Amino acid sequence: MSKQIKHQWSLGHNYLTGITFGKWLRLLAENNMAISPTYFHRAAFITCASLVNSGFAAIEKLRFERKIQKVNISDPPLFILGHWRSGTTLLHDLLAQDVEQFQFPNTYQVVNPLTFLTTENLMTRLFPGLVPPRRPMDNMALSFQSPQEDEFAPLLMTLKSLYLGTSFPKRTAEYEKYLTFHYAEAREVDEWCDAFVYFCKKLSLQSDRSLLIKSPPHTARVRWLLRMFPDAKFIHIHRDPYRVFQSQRHFFDTAGWYTYLQRPNLETLDDEILQRYVTMYDAYFEDRKLIPDDRFHEIRFDDLEADTVQEIEKTYAALSLDGFPEFKPSLERYVSSLKNYKKNTFHSLDEESRLRVSECWSRSFERWGYDI
């Protein structure tokens, strides 16, 4: 993995541009104001944005708070689970084509959770360049309107997410507890859950369609998701662990560089990737039994890639989702639009890395039938 500082002067593609000023000061204090000089300009930009965000957040609260509190989320959400780089984004994008049944958070909304009702129409027209047209780690299309993982929203509302360890890698270990919340204090769990429900209510303010939610960290939080939404449905997608490992390495060597506020220690990344996977799936397999079988479906990425429409049809049947015949033409058109998409290609893993992955992630190889 390269030791060169990449995208040093980039200000876009950084979720912290949606933070409010008070939260930003608190985050800086938590990290002892330890911004690497290399990224002073990035911190300055976030500071300016946070001041604007605070003003709009106050306006939004005055305009919408009563309406938000009255929202009742009647239809249970559908959660997409799976480790990073396992195909969760593809699955999210596919299901999001069913606009009659689902609504979903988009890129702008998840990074502006306290202001999007007031600012989305204006800001997405003024600053489209803050989002690159393609995701840096896999070249998938990206825009402010794209379906997006919701992890950033409660992060910005509570400062509780393992993703903060990417911005502030010196405290990665401290932020890791927010992957499962198993070792977090009860008040921290409550605060995060309250923020997540609040964000879902804001999304549902103008539509009662079911929420389609995708966030890899949710794979380790099934118990908390069920506490908030007891009737929720779940899809889990898995992929060849070797491929997941390589792709996750690639993520940190591409997208990670846009969000650093401290110089990362690249020597520890492999260990962190391996351990995070184990932590996630320890929690997932412990909580999987809490989900009734008729509200759970599992997909193999290779099967989804090989026959996309059929796998989505199976998903609808397994979860008793209505409307697939009506949705199928839209799905087929979207699948057809992806024909020229080219996946990342990687060199074969070296033997030492293959051995580490097969040993650390042996349960996944055995459980899902992947070749070691």
ZIMO-V328652 format. One record per backbone hydrogen bond with DSSP energy under -0.5 kcal/mol. CO is the residue of the C=O (numbers start at 1). NH is the residue of the N-H. E is the energy in kcal/mol with one decimal. If there is no record, write none. Layout:
# ZIMO-V328652
co->CO nh->NH e->E
co->CO nh->NH e->E
This chain:
# ZIMO-V328652
co->4 nh->6 e->-0.7
co->7 nh->10 e->-1.5
co->14 nh->17 e->-1.7
co->15 nh->18 e->-1.7
co->16 nh->19 e->-1.6
co->20 nh->24 e->-2.5
co->21 nh->25 e->-2.4
co->22 nh->26 e->-2.0
co->23 nh->27 e->-2.6
co->24 nh->28 e->-2.4
co->25 nh->29 e->-2.4
co->26 nh->30 e->-2.4
co->27 nh->31 e->-1.3
co->28 nh->33 e->-3.2
co->29 nh->32 e->-1.9
co->31 nh->34 e->-2.2
co->33 nh->35 e->-1.8
co->36 nh->39 e->-2.7
co->37 nh->40 e->-1.5
co->39 nh->43 e->-2.1
co->40 nh->44 e->-2.4
co->41 nh->45 e->-2.0
co->42 nh->46 e->-2.2
co->43 nh->47 e->-2.3
co->44 nh->48 e->-2.2
co->45 nh->49 e->-2.5
co->46 nh->50 e->-2.6
co->47 nh->51 e->-1.5
co->48 nh->52 e->-1.5
co->49 nh->53 e->-2.8
co->50 nh->21 e->-1.2
co->50 nh->54 e->-2.2
co->51 nh->55 e->-1.5
co->52 nh->56 e->-2.1
co->53 nh->57 e->-2.8
co->54 nh->58 e->-1.9
co->55 nh->59 e->-1.8
co->56 nh->60 e->-2.8
co->57 nh->61 e->-2.2
co->58 nh->62 e->-1.8
co->59 nh->63 e->-2.1
co->60 nh->64 e->-2.7
co->61 nh->65 e->-1.8
co->64 nh->68 e->-2.7
co->65 nh->69 e->-2.3
co->66 nh->70 e->-1.0
co->67 nh->71 e->-0.5
co->68 nh->71 e->-1.4
co->71 nh->73 e->-0.5
co->72 nh->74 e->-1.3
co->77 nh->79 e->-0.5
co->77 nh->233 e->-2.3
co->78 nh->213 e->-2.6
co->79 nh->81 e->-0.6
co->79 nh->235 e->-2.6
co->80 nh->215 e->-1.2
co->81 nh->237 e->-2.1
co->83 nh->86 e->-1.4
co->87 nh->91 e->-2.3
co->88 nh->92 e->-2.5
co->89 nh->93 e->-2.9
co->90 nh->94 e->-2.3
co->91 nh->95 e->-2.4
co->92 nh->96 e->-2.1
co->93 nh->97 e->-0.5
co->94 nh->97 e->-1.2
co->95 nh->98 e->-1.9
co->97 nh->99 e->-1.9
co->98 nh->101 e->-0.8
co->98 nh->102 e->-2.6
co->101 nh->210 e->-1.5
co->103 nh->212 e->-2.8
co->105 nh->148 e->-2.5
co->106 nh->110 e->-2.1
co->107 nh->111 e->-1.2
co->108 nh->112 e->-0.7
co->109 nh->112 e->-0.5
co->112 nh->115 e->-1.4
co->112 nh->116 e->-1.9
co->115 nh->118 e->-1.5
co->115 nh->119 e->-2.4
co->116 nh->120 e->-1.7
co->119 nh->123 e->-2.9
co->120 nh->124 e->-2.1
co->121 nh->125 e->-0.6
co->122 nh->125 e->-0.7
co->122 nh->126 e->-1.9
co->123 nh->127 e->-2.7
co->127 nh->130 e->-1.5
co->128 nh->131 e->-1.5
co->130 nh->13 e->-2.5
co->133 nh->142 e->-2.3
co->135 nh->138 e->-0.7
co->135 nh->139 e->-2.6
co->140 nh->135 e->-3.1
co->143 nh->146 e->-1.0
co->144 nh->108 e->-2.1
co->146 nh->107 e->-1.3
co->149 nh->152 e->-0.6
co->150 nh->153 e->-1.6
co->150 nh->154 e->-0.8
co->151 nh->155 e->-1.4
co->152 nh->156 e->-2.3
co->153 nh->157 e->-1.4
co->154 nh->158 e->-2.1
co->155 nh->159 e->-3.3
co->161 nh->164 e->-1.3
co->162 nh->165 e->-1.8
co->163 nh->166 e->-1.8
co->163 nh->167 e->-1.1
co->164 nh->168 e->-2.7
co->166 nh->169 e->-0.5
co->167 nh->261 e->-2.3
co->167 nh->262 e->-0.6
co->168 nh->171 e->-2.2
co->169 nh->172 e->-1.3
co->171 nh->175 e->-1.8
co->172 nh->176 e->-1.5
co->174 nh->177 e->-0.7
co->175 nh->178 e->-1.8
co->176 nh->179 e->-2.1
co->177 nh->181 e->-2.1
co->181 nh->184 e->-0.8
co->185 nh->188 e->-0.6
co->185 nh->189 e->-1.9
co->186 nh->190 e->-2.6
co->187 nh->191 e->-2.3
co->188 nh->192 e->-2.3
co->189 nh->193 e->-2.8
co->190 nh->194 e->-2.7
co->191 nh->195 e->-2.1
co->192 nh->196 e->-2.5
co->193 nh->197 e->-2.5
co->194 nh->198 e->-2.2
co->195 nh->199 e->-2.4
co->196 nh->200 e->-2.2
co->197 nh->201 e->-2.3
co->198 nh->202 e->-2.1
co->199 nh->203 e->-2.1
co->200 nh->204 e->-1.6
co->202 nh->205 e->-1.1
co->204 nh->207 e->-0.5
co->210 nh->103 e->-2.5
co->211 nh->78 e->-2.8
co->211 nh->213 e->-0.7
co->213 nh->80 e->-3.0
co->214 nh->150 e->-0.9
co->215 nh->218 e->-1.8
co->216 nh->219 e->-2.1
co->217 nh->220 e->-1.8
co->218 nh->221 e->-2.1
co->221 nh->224 e->-0.7
co->221 nh->225 e->-2.3
co->222 nh->226 e->-2.4
co->223 nh->227 e->-1.3
co->224 nh->228 e->-1.7
co->225 nh->229 e->-2.9
co->229 nh->232 e->-2.1
co->233 nh->79 e->-3.0
co->234 nh->297 e->-1.6
co->235 nh->81 e->-3.7
co->236 nh->299 e->-3.0
co->238 nh->301 e->-2.9
co->240 nh->244 e->-2.2
co->241 nh->245 e->-2.5
co->242 nh->246 e->-2.3
co->243 nh->247 e->-2.6
co->244 nh->248 e->-2.3
co->245 nh->249 e->-2.2
co->246 nh->250 e->-2.1
co->247 nh->251 e->-2.0
co->248 nh->252 e->-1.8
co->249 nh->253 e->-1.3
co->251 nh->254 e->-1.5
co->251 nh->255 e->-0.7
co->251 nh->256 e->-1.9
co->254 nh->257 e->-0.9
co->255 nh->258 e->-1.8
co->256 nh->259 e->-1.5
co->256 nh->260 e->-0.8
co->261 nh->36 e->-2.3
co->264 nh->266 e->-1.0
co->265 nh->268 e->-1.4
co->266 nh->269 e->-0.8
co->268 nh->272 e->-2.2
co->269 nh->273 e->-2.6
co->270 nh->274 e->-2.5
co->271 nh->275 e->-2.5
co->272 nh->276 e->-2.5
co->273 nh->277 e->-1.7
co->274 nh->278 e->-1.6
co->275 nh->279 e->-2.7
co->276 nh->280 e->-2.6
co->277 nh->281 e->-2.5
co->278 nh->282 e->-2.2
co->279 nh->283 e->-1.8
co->280 nh->284 e->-2.4
co->281 nh->285 e->-2.3
co->282 nh->286 e->-1.4
co->283 nh->287 e->-2.0
co->284 nh->288 e->-2.0
co->287 nh->290 e->-2.4
co->288 nh->291 e->-1.7
co->290 nh->292 e->-0.6
co->292 nh->295 e->-2.2
co->293 nh->296 e->-1.4
co->295 nh->234 e->-2.5
co->297 nh->236 e->-2.6
co->299 nh->238 e->-2.1
co->299 nh->301 e->-0.5
co->300 nh->303 e->-0.7
co->300 nh->304 e->-2.1
co->301 nh->305 e->-2.5
co->302 nh->306 e->-2.0
co->303 nh->307 e->-2.3
co->307 nh->311 e->-2.1
co->308 nh->312 e->-2.2
co->309 nh->313 e->-2.2
co->310 nh->314 e->-2.3
co->311 nh->315 e->-1.8
co->312 nh->316 e->-2.3
co->313 nh->317 e->-2.0
co->314 nh->318 e->-2.8
co->315 nh->319 e->-2.0
co->316 nh->321 e->-2.7
co->317 nh->320 e->-0.9
co->323 nh->327 e->-2.0
co->324 nh->328 e->-2.5
co->325 nh->329 e->-0.5
co->327 nh->330 e->-0.6
co->327 nh->331 e->-2.1
co->328 nh->332 e->-2.8
co->329 nh->333 e->-2.0
co->330 nh->334 e->-2.1
co->331 nh->335 e->-2.7
co->332 nh->336 e->-2.3
co->333 nh->337 e->-1.5
co->334 nh->338 e->-0.6
co->335 nh->338 e->-1.1
co->336 nh->339 e->-1.4
co->338 nh->341 e->-1.9
co->341 nh->343 e->-0.5
co->350 nh->354 e->-2.4
co->351 nh->355 e->-2.3
co->352 nh->356 e->-2.1
co->353 nh->357 e->-2.6
co->354 nh->358 e->-2.6
co->355 nh->359 e->-2.0
co->356 nh->360 e->-2.8
co->357 nh->361 e->-2.6
co->359 nh->362 e->-0.9
co->361 nh->364 e->-0.8
co->361 nh->365 e->-1.5
co->362 nh->366 e->-2.4
co->363 nh->367 e->-3.3
co->364 nh->368 e->-2.2
co->365 nh->369 e->-0.8
co->365 nh->370 e->-1.6
